């Protein structure tokens, strides 16, 4: 059975979380580390911006400052995500690894099946969406509509994921909300009017869900780690061995955090 590494991280600031994903990607790309799955959380709350989004157009930066919400641009595409009370995962592997090889959709499917299995172990019966659907609102928020092979429960989106590939390596990461603070999310997004903001928020509440709403309680982080570890191992046919990041990855993450992800020229680049 193929052995992959599992990193279970402590809560980190937004810039460091994104820096660690890139540092691990570089490490796997260079053959310094095996394929890696990382579980992590965020402190303080943060909004991550999709790689192609325009910061000033989509995000109210002053509102983020008032609310104590960090802002960071991801390496991956997609729309804005509020990271607060959630479980976040990343899957990093050579793109020709047979466990996740193929097109973007094929690799999404492989990862998504692992997540569905983990959710089932947690007591959540999720289904894979069949693709992007027309939405009434073209908001900056990620969770108002499912994309291909993302998880829905009762027709409402539970998991938002995004993927990028560089140097023959795949990085896919995603967010599974435990609770959702919709008021906070829509207070830090830009809208042309308050009426549109309220309409978009109502639409979002009808289209998105979270674990505490489904389960009627908030599962513990350690329990979620166990369930998703089981899901990935079972579906991908791998053995996950928990390990700390390499010293080289920690050094690279610190450098990337300060030099890129915490820097205005990166976060405001578009």
N, C-alpha and C positions, 0 to 999 in steps of 0.2 A: 504494500500500500504506500502510495506517495506521501512523503512527509512535508507538511507545510508548517510555517511558524505562526503562532498566535501571539499578538501583543494586546494585552488588556491595560489600557492607559488610565491614569488618573485624570480628573478634569483639568483642562488646560485653556488658556486664552485662545481666541480665534486665530491669531496670527501663528501661534505655535502649533495648533492643530493642523492647519493647512501646510505649514512647513514640515511637520513630521510625515504627513502623507507623501509629500514630494521627496523628502529625504529617503524614505523607505523605497519609493519608486526608483530613485537613482541607485540605491544600494542593490536592489534586485536586478536592475538593468545591467549593472557592472558585475554581476555574479558574486557579490559579497554576501548576499543573504538569499535564502530560499523564497519561494512564493509565500506571501504573508497576508494574513487577515488581521485587521486591527479593529478593536472595539474602543470607543472613546466617548467622552462627554465634554461639556463646555462651561467655562466660568471666566468672566461674567457672561450673561446672555449675549448673543451675537447674531447679526444678520450676515449671511454669506451671499455674495452677489455672483451670479453666473459670469463666466469669463467674458461673454460678449455683451453683457448689459452695460448701460451707461449709468454711472453712480448718481450724478446729479439729477438725471431724468427719473430714475426709479426710486431712489432712497432719500428720505428727509434726514440729512446728516445732522442738523441741529436737534431734531427730535431724538435721534439716537443718543446724542450727547446728554440731553436732558434726562433720558430714561436709563442711562448707564449701559447702553447696548453697543458692543463693539461692531465694527464693520470690516469685512475682509472680502477680497475677490478670490474666488476659487480658480484652480487650474481647469476645472471642468465647466461645461456649458450649463444651460438650463436657467431657471429663474430663481428669485430670491427666496431664501429659507431662514426662518427665525429659529435659532438653536437655543433652546432653554432647558426644559425638562424633557429629555429625549435620550434615545439610544442611537449612536452613530456607528456605522461600520465602514471599513474600506477593504477592498480586495485588490491586491497588487501581485501581478504575475506576468511572466513572459507571455506575449499574446499568442505564441504558438504552443503554449502548454495545453495538452489535450483535454484538460479538465474544463477549460474555458475558451478553447480555440474556436475560430470561425469569425463570422461577421459581428458587427456591433450588436445586432439583434440576437444572434446566437449566444454570444457571451452574456448579454443581459438575461437571457432565458436561463442559462446555467446558474448564474448568481441568484436570480429571483426564485428559482426552485428551492435553493438552499434556504432563503429567507422564509418562504412559505412553510417549509418543513419546520424551521425554528419557531415560527409563529404558532403552528399547530401544537408543538410541544408546550408552548406557553398557554394554550387553550384558546387560540384565536384561529378561526377558520377563514383564511383569506383566499381570494382567487386572483389569478393573473389577468390584468386588463388586456383587451384585444387591440389596443392602439389608441392613438390620439383622437380625441373627439372635439367637435366644435364647441366652443365655450362662449357664453354671452359676454364675458368680460375678458379683455386681454390685459389682465393685471400683472404686476411684477411677481406675484406670489406663486410659489411652486405648487402648492397643494390644491389648487382649484380645479385641476383636471389631470387624470392619469395619462401617462405615456405608455408605450409598448412595454409589456411584461413588468409593470409595476403592480403593487398589491392593493386590492380593493376589498372592503368588507361591507356587504350590503350596498354595493354600488358607490361607496365613498372611499376616497383615496386614503391609504394609511402610510405608505412608504414612498418617499421621493428619492430618486437616484440619478446620478450623472456619471458619465464615463469620458475618459480621454486616453489617448495612446501616444507614446513617445518612445523613440529609440527601440522599438520592438517590445515595449512593455505596456501593459494595460493597468490603468487605475480606475476603479469604480468605487465611489463612495455614496452613502445615502443616509437618510434621516428617518427615524421611526419615533414619532412623538409619543411620549407617555402622557403628557397633558399639553393643552394648547391654550396660549394666551392670545386669543384673536384680537382683543382690543389693543394689546401692545404691538402685535404684528402690523395691524392696519394704521396704527399711529405713526409708524416709522416708514411707511411707504408713501410715495407721492401720488396724489390724485389732483385732477383739475378742479374738483369741487368737493365739498363735504357730502353733498347728495350722492355723488358717484362713489365716494368712499363707503358710505353706509350701504349702498346697493351691492357693491362688490363684497363687502363683509358678509352680508346676508347670503349671497351666492356661495361664498367660500364655506360658510358653516353648513350649507346643505350638501357640499361636495367633498368635504374633508372630515376625517375622524382621527381618534387617537386611542392608545391602549387603555387608558383609564375609563374612557367612555364605553369601550367594548366590554371590558372585564369587570367594570364597577369597582376596581381598585387599581392602585399603581404598583406594578410589579417591581421587585427589588432589582437593582442593577446586576448583582451577582447571579440572580436567577436568569435574567435575560442573557447574560454571557453564556451560561450553561446551555440554555435552549438553542441559541444561535450557533454555538460551537457544534452541538449535536446535529443541527440542521445542515450545516455546511459539510461536516464529516460524512454524514449519511448520503447526501445527494451527490456530492462531488467525488465520493470515494477516496477521501484523503484522511490522514492522521494529523491532527493539529496539536503541536507541542508548544505550550506557553513559554515565552522567553522575553527577556527585556530587550529593548532596542540596543543595537551595537553602539559602542562609544563613538564610532565614526558617524552614525546616524544622528546621535544626540548633538554632536558638534555641528553637523551640516544643518540640522533643524534650527539650532540657535542662530546660525549665520543667515539662513533663509528667512527666519522670522523677522530679524532686525533689518535685513537688507532688502527684503521684498514685501512680505505680507503685512508688515506694520507700516510700510512706507506709502506716502501719499501718491508718489508717481506710479505705483502699481495699482492701488485701489481706485485712482481717478484716471487711469490711462485711456479710457474710451470716452 
